[in-house]
């Protein structure tokens, strides 16, 4: 395993439907803002919104990218997402399979 030390990130975004997931994923890939987007179905989210407890069925996007692309990636997601308050959170990839990390870097380079 190779150390990546803040160079790469996983970004998590919840979406209300497969259609929204496909729109966001396709745009991120075509704009070279992400190398891979996993769409994970069957996520139940519980949260408070405007003073009420909510429960929604959502899908989770697990997006692999470079940390340098995060701001642009976040702005793109927010521009295509139907929610008022979009979940776009990032976690560093500290270590990984070097060929995979190299592929992320190459794929996210314009």
C-alpha positions in Angstrom: 0.0 0.0 0.0 1.2 3.5 -0.8 0.8 6.5 1.3 -1.3 9.2 -0.3 -1.1 11.9 2.5 -4.0 14.2 1.5 -3.5 14.0 -2.2 -6.7 12.0 -2.8 -10.2 12.1 -1.3 -13.5 10.3 -1.1 -16.5 12.5 -1.3 -19.9 11.5 0.0 -23.1 12.9 -1.4 -26.7 11.6 -0.8 -29.2 11.9 -3.6 -33.0 11.3 -3.8 -33.0 9.2 -7.0 -31.0 7.1 -9.5 -31.7 9.8 -12.1 -30.0 12.5 -10.0 -27.2 10.1 -9.3 -26.7 9.4 -13.0 -26.7 13.1 -13.9 -24.2 14.0 -11.2 -21.9 11.0 -11.9 -22.0 11.6 -15.7 -21.1 15.3 -15.3 -18.3 14.6 -12.8 -16.7 12.1 -15.1 -17.1 14.2 -18.2 -15.6 17.3 -16.5 -12.7 15.2 -15.1 -13.7 16.0 -11.5 -13.8 12.4 -10.4 -12.3 9.1 -11.5 -15.0 6.8 -10.1 -18.5 7.2 -8.5 -20.1 4.3 -6.7 -23.9 4.5 -6.4 -25.0 2.8 -3.2 -28.7 2.2 -3.0 -30.9 1.5 0.0 -29.7 4.3 2.3 -32.2 5.4 4.9 -31.4 8.9 6.3 -32.8 10.2 9.6 -32.3 13.9 10.2 -33.8 17.1 11.6 -34.9 19.7 9.0 -36.7 22.9 9.7 -37.6 21.7 13.2 -39.0 18.3 12.1 -37.6 14.8 12.3 -37.4 13.4 8.8 -36.8 10.0 7.3 -35.9 9.5 3.6 -34.8 6.7 1.3 -31.7 7.9 -0.6 -28.8 6.7 -2.5 -25.2 7.4 -1.5 -22.6 8.5 -4.0 -19.0 7.5 -3.0 -16.8 9.7 -5.3 -13.1 9.2 -5.7 -11.1 12.2 -6.7 -8.0 14.3 -6.0 -8.1 16.8 -3.1 -7.2 19.5 -5.5 -10.5 19.0 -7.4 -12.7 19.1 -4.3 -13.9 22.7 -4.5 -14.8 22.5 -8.2 -16.4 19.1 -7.6 -18.5 20.5 -4.7 -19.7 23.4 -6.8 -20.6 21.1 -9.7 -22.6 18.8 -7.3 -24.5 21.7 -5.7 -25.4 23.1 -9.2 -27.0 19.8 -10.3 -28.6 18.7 -7.0 -32.3 19.3 -6.1 -31.8 19.7 -2.3 -31.6 23.1 -0.6 -28.8 21.9 1.7 -26.6 19.5 -0.2 -24.5 17.0 1.7 -21.0 17.2 0.1 -18.4 15.9 2.6 -14.9 14.7 2.0 -12.5 12.3 3.7 -8.8 12.0 2.9 -7.5 8.8 1.4 -4.4 8.2 3.5 -3.3 5.0 1.9 -4.2 2.9 -1.1 -3.2 0.6 -3.9 -0.6 2.6 -5.9 -1.8 1.7 -9.4 -5.4 2.7 -8.3 -4.2 6.0 -6.9 -2.2 6.6 -10.1 -5.3 5.9 -12.1 -7.3 8.5 -10.0 -4.7 11.1 -10.6 -4.4 10.4 -14.4 -8.2 10.3 -14.8 -8.8 13.6 -13.0 -6.2 15.5 -15.0 -7.5 17.8 -17.7 
